[in-house]
Amino acid sequence: MGGESATRTAPHGGGTSSGPAGGRTGQRLSGLAVALGLFLFLGGFAWAAVVYRPYTVPTSSMSPTIGVGDRVLAERVDGSEVRRGDVVVFKDATWGNAPMLKRVVAIGGDTVSCCRDGKLTINGKQIDEPYLPDGQAAEVANFPTVDVPEGRLFLLGDERHGSLDSTAHLTDAAGGTVARGAVSARVDAVVWPMDGMLERPTGFEALGGLSEPGPLRTMGALIVAGAVLVLGGAAYGPLAQRAARRGRPRTEPTGAR
């Protein structure tokens, strides 16, 4: 009959499916990936919030390792865990009773003095300090030999010219030292700008073991892996739908009869 047309569709794979794109297995795996990703992503942040404290550094006393205004993450540690070379956060009433960042150069039982050939001497050993500004000696002026009492720490800033550190408190009752118990955290990384993890100074290895980095890298890996799983799982459905549309047969007119 004139004026009528018809279309004919070739079957594809035995007919079309009315189920969700990608099939039930794919949808289940997608949901599992999103759930696992959220667990890893949020878990990484929650773990970091428990283990680390953020600090903004207000002075340049730790330059060039940590500049003024830098944001750092410091791992919560007990003072007994502190080792030579660590950059720590502490609070001492004699020093102003405000959180301060300095580097531990000597611990209880050590004898520290400066300077011999422009270097610190600890227990008779000269210490290389590659974190100091280029060409800067370990101290501006020599200071007398200090015997660090047990349970206490001797701390210096990396910018020795302007740092109010143990050398500025040598006449105090504690001889410039700070109790281990005054330490609340150990700086692990500079996160703004993104300078990354602080290197453990090898110059102190001859005097004893160095501290191990905190779990920040592991936390970062969990957060990144979680984000990838969430994004991948969420993208599965739209990608499966797109692939299904591409695989559908085309409808062609058979012509007028």
C-alpha positions as CSV (number, residue, x, y, z in Angstrom):
1,M,0.0,0.0,0.0
2,G,1.2,3.5,-0.9
3,G,2.5,6.0,1.6
4,E,3.6,3.4,4.2
5,S,7.1,2.5,5.2
6,A,8.5,-0.1,7.5
7,T,11.7,-0.6,9.4
8,R,13.5,-3.8,10.0
9,T,16.0,-4.4,12.8
10,A,18.4,-7.3,12.7
11,P,18.7,-9.1,16.1
12,H,22.0,-8.6,18.0
13,G,23.2,-11.3,20.2
14,G,19.8,-12.9,20.5
15,G,17.9,-9.7,21.4
16,T,18.5,-6.6,23.6
17,S,18.8,-6.6,27.4
18,S,16.7,-4.5,29.6
19,G,19.0,-4.9,32.5
20,P,21.6,-2.3,33.7
21,A,24.5,-1.5,31.5
22,G,27.5,-3.8,32.1
23,G,25.5,-6.6,33.6
24,R,24.9,-7.6,37.2
25,T,28.5,-8.7,37.8
26,G,29.9,-5.5,36.5
27,Q,27.5,-3.4,38.6
28,R,28.4,-5.3,41.7
29,L,32.1,-4.9,41.1
30,S,31.6,-1.2,40.4
31,G,29.8,-0.8,43.7
32,L,32.4,-2.8,45.6
33,A,35.2,-0.6,44.1
34,V,33.4,2.6,45.2
35,A,32.8,1.3,48.7
36,L,36.4,0.1,49.1
37,G,37.7,3.3,47.6
38,L,35.7,5.4,50.1
39,F,37.0,3.3,52.9
40,L,40.6,3.7,51.9
41,F,40.2,7.4,51.0
42,L,38.5,8.4,54.2
43,G,40.5,6.0,56.3
44,G,43.7,7.5,55.1
45,F,42.6,11.0,56.1
46,A,41.3,9.8,59.4
47,W,44.6,8.0,60.1
48,A,46.5,11.1,59.3
49,A,44.4,13.2,61.5
50,V,45.1,10.9,64.4
51,V,48.9,10.6,63.8
52,Y,49.9,14.0,62.5
53,R,49.5,17.6,63.5
54,P,49.7,20.5,61.0
55,Y,51.8,23.6,61.9
56,T,52.6,26.9,60.2
57,V,56.2,28.0,60.8
58,P,56.2,31.7,61.8
59,T,60.0,32.4,61.6
60,S,62.9,31.7,59.3
61,S,65.0,30.0,62.1
62,M,64.8,26.6,60.3
63,S,65.7,28.0,56.8
64,P,66.5,26.6,54.3
65,T,65.0,23.3,55.5
66,I,61.7,25.0,56.5
67,G,60.9,28.5,55.4
68,V,58.8,31.2,57.1
69,G,55.1,30.6,56.4
70,D,55.7,26.9,55.4
71,R,53.1,24.3,56.5
72,V,54.5,21.1,58.0
73,L,53.1,17.9,59.2
74,A,54.5,16.6,62.5
75,E,54.0,13.1,63.7
76,R,52.8,12.9,67.3
77,V,55.6,11.1,69.2
78,D,56.8,10.7,72.8
79,G,59.9,12.5,73.8
80,S,61.6,9.1,74.4
81,E,61.4,8.4,70.6
82,V,63.4,11.5,69.6
83,R,66.9,10.9,68.0
84,R,69.7,13.2,67.0
85,G,69.0,15.1,63.8
86,D,65.2,15.2,64.3
87,V,63.3,18.4,63.8
88,V,60.8,18.5,66.7
89,V,57.9,20.6,68.0
90,F,58.2,21.4,71.7
91,K,57.0,23.8,74.3
92,D,59.1,25.1,77.2
93,A,58.2,27.8,79.6
94,T,61.7,29.2,79.7
95,W,61.6,29.6,75.9
96,G,58.3,31.4,75.9
97,N,55.9,28.6,76.4
98,A,54.8,28.6,72.7
99,P,55.2,25.7,70.2
100,M,58.7,26.0,68.6
101,L,60.5,24.0,65.9
102,K,64.2,23.2,66.3
103,R,66.6,20.4,65.4
104,V,67.9,18.0,68.0
105,V,71.7,17.9,67.8
106,A,72.5,16.3,71.1
107,I,70.7,14.1,73.6
108,G,71.2,13.1,77.2
109,G,74.7,12.0,77.9
110,D,76.3,13.8,74.9
111,T,79.0,16.5,75.1
112,V,78.5,19.2,72.5
113,S,80.7,22.2,71.6
114,C,81.4,24.5,68.7
115,C,83.3,25.1,66.7
116,R,86.2,23.1,65.2
117,D,86.8,23.9,61.5
118,G,83.4,25.5,61.5
119,K,81.6,22.3,62.6
120,L,79.8,21.1,65.7
121,T,81.7,18.6,67.8
122,I,79.6,16.0,69.6
123,N,81.3,13.4,71.8
124,G,84.6,14.3,70.1
125,K,83.2,13.8,66.6
126,Q,82.8,16.5,64.0
127,I,79.3,16.5,62.5
128,D,78.5,17.3,58.9
129,E,75.3,19.3,58.6
130,P,74.3,19.5,54.9
131,Y,71.0,21.1,55.8
132,L,72.8,24.4,56.8
133,P,72.7,27.3,54.3
134,D,75.6,27.1,51.8
135,G,78.9,28.3,53.3
136,Q,77.4,28.8,56.7
137,A,79.4,27.6,59.7
138,A,77.8,25.6,62.5
139,E,77.7,28.7,64.7
140,V,78.4,32.4,64.4
141,A,80.6,32.3,67.5
142,N,82.0,29.5,69.6
143,F,80.1,28.4,72.7
144,P,81.5,26.5,75.7
145,T,81.3,22.7,76.0
146,V,77.9,21.6,77.2
147,D,77.2,18.3,78.9
148,V,73.6,17.4,78.2
149,P,71.9,15.9,81.2
150,E,70.1,12.6,80.9
151,G,66.5,13.0,79.7
152,R,67.2,16.4,78.0
153,L,67.9,17.6,74.5
154,F,70.2,20.3,73.0
155,L,68.5,22.0,70.0
156,L,69.6,24.4,67.3
157,G,67.9,26.1,64.4
158,D,69.2,25.4,60.9
159,E,69.6,29.2,60.3
160,R,72.2,29.6,63.1
161,H,72.6,33.4,62.6
162,G,69.2,34.3,63.7
163,S,67.8,31.3,65.7
164,L,66.9,31.7,69.3
165,D,67.9,28.2,70.3
166,S,69.8,26.4,73.0
167,T,72.8,28.7,72.5
168,A,70.6,31.7,73.5
169,H,69.7,29.9,76.8
170,L,73.1,28.7,77.9
171,T,72.9,30.8,81.1
172,D,69.5,29.4,82.1
173,A,69.3,26.9,84.9
174,A,69.0,24.0,82.4
175,G,72.0,25.2,80.4
176,G,70.0,25.6,77.2
177,T,68.7,22.1,77.2
178,V,65.0,21.1,77.0
179,A,63.3,18.1,78.6
180,R,62.4,15.2,76.4
181,G,58.9,15.4,77.8
182,A,58.5,18.9,76.3
183,V,58.5,17.4,72.8
184,S,55.0,16.7,71.3
185,A,55.8,15.9,67.7
186,R,58.5,15.3,65.1
187,V,58.3,17.0,61.7
188,D,58.0,14.5,58.9
189,A,57.3,16.6,55.8
190,V,56.8,20.1,54.4
191,V,53.4,20.0,52.7
192,W,53.2,23.7,51.6
193,P,55.1,24.3,49.5
194,M,55.2,20.7,48.5
195,D,58.8,20.0,49.4
196,G,58.0,16.5,50.6
197,M,59.5,14.3,53.3
198,L,62.4,15.7,55.4
199,E,65.7,13.8,54.9
200,R,67.2,12.1,57.9
201,P,70.7,13.7,58.4
202,T,73.3,11.0,58.0
203,G,75.9,13.1,59.8
204,F,74.6,11.8,63.1
205,E,74.7,8.1,62.2
206,A,78.1,7.6,63.7
207,L,76.7,8.6,67.1
208,G,73.7,6.2,67.0
209,G,70.6,5.2,65.1
210,L,68.4,7.8,63.3
211,S,64.6,7.9,63.6
212,E,62.5,6.2,61.0
213,P,60.1,8.3,58.9
214,G,56.4,8.2,59.9
215,P,53.7,6.5,58.0
216,L,52.9,9.6,55.8
217,R,53.8,7.9,52.5
218,T,51.6,4.9,53.3
219,M,48.7,7.2,54.2
220,G,49.2,9.1,50.9
221,A,49.2,5.8,49.0
222,L,45.9,4.8,50.6
223,I,44.3,8.1,49.8
224,V,45.4,8.0,46.2
225,A,44.4,4.4,45.8
226,G,41.0,5.2,47.3
227,A,40.4,8.1,44.9
228,V,41.3,5.9,41.9
229,L,38.9,3.2,43.0
230,V,36.0,5.7,43.6
231,L,36.5,7.4,40.3
232,G,36.9,4.1,38.4
233,G,33.9,2.5,40.0
234,A,31.7,5.6,39.5
235,A,32.8,5.8,35.8
236,Y,32.0,2.1,35.1
237,G,28.2,2.7,34.6
238,P,28.5,5.6,32.1
239,L,31.2,3.8,30.2
240,A,29.2,0.6,30.1
241,Q,26.2,2.4,28.8
242,R,28.2,4.1,26.1
243,A,29.7,0.8,25.0
244,A,26.2,-0.7,24.9
245,R,24.9,2.1,22.7
246,R,27.7,1.6,20.3
247,G,26.9,-2.1,20.1
248,R,23.2,-1.7,19.4
249,P,22.1,-2.5,15.8
250,R,21.1,0.3,13.5
251,T,17.5,0.6,12.3
252,E,17.1,0.9,8.5
253,P,14.0,1.7,6.5
254,T,12.8,-1.1,4.1
255,G,11.4,1.4,1.7
256,A,7.9,2.4,0.7
257,R,5.5,-0.3,-0.6
